[in-house]
Amino acid sequence: MSFFYLSIAIIAEVIATSALKASNGFSVLWPSLLTIVGYMIALFFLSLTLKTIPMGIAYAIWSGAGIILISTVGLIVFKQQLDVPACIGLSLMILGIIVINVFSKSTEL
């Protein structure tokens, strides 16, 4: 269940961050509310994850996957461009998440 909870936390964080962009500095009501609720859901499910996955590992996966997904949303939805160094960095994050999940024995307490 830990990785299911972590997945929910990641998705909620990506939705909240996307809504934060759309909220225009919390000046638009519905995206602002979605931002607040999304971050609450993300932190709740991240806290459940921390019961069984070490904090550093869970946070590395949560933040890394969130950055990768929100960069993709920015590219597709908000038409934000990524340069070559950004793409290289995101690729290294993907590789890091794969290494942690496939090779690390630290993902379960």
C-alpha positions, -999 to 999 in steps of 0.1 A, spaced: 0 0 0 29 23 6 37 29 -30 -1 33 -38 -3 61 -11 29 76 -25 14 76 -60 -17 94 -47 5 120 -30 24 126 -62 -7 130 -83 -24 153 -58 8 174 -56 9 177 -94 -27 187 -96 -23 212 -68 8 228 -84 -10 230 -118 -39 247 -101 -15 270 -83 -3 282 -117 -39 287 -128 -49 305 -96 -29 336 -107 -15 343 -73 -46 330 -55 -68 356 -73 -90 330 -90 -113 311 -66 -116 275 -79 -80 270 -88 -70 284 -54 -93 260 -36 -80 231 -57 -45 241 -48 -52 240 -10 -72 208 -11 -46 191 -34 -17 199 -11 -37 187 19 -44 154 1 -7 152 -10 6 157 25 -19 134 41 -9 105 18 28 113 21 24 110 58 9 76 54 38 66 32 62 76 59 49 49 82 66 22 60 91 39 37 121 59 51 116 96 50 146 104 27 136 77 2 99 87 2 107 124 -2 132 118 -30 106 98 -50 78 122 -42 97 154 -51 115 138 -81 84 123 -96 65 155 -89 91 177 -107 91 154 -137 53 153 -140 48 190 -133 75 198 -160 55 176 -184 23 194 -175 40 228 -179 52 217 -213 19 203 -226 -7 225 -208 11 258 -202 33 256 -233 65 261 -212 97 251 -230 125 230 -216 161 235 -227 187 207 -231 201 210 -196 166 208 -181 159 177 -201 192 161 -190 184 169 -154 149 155 -156 164 123 -173 188 119 -144 159 123 -119 140 95 -138 172 73 -136 175 81 -99 139 71 -92 144 38 -111 177 30 -93 160 36 -59 130 15 -67 148 -14 -84 181 -17 -65 176 -1 -30 166 -22 -1 158 10 18 123 13 4 107 -7 32 114 -3 69 
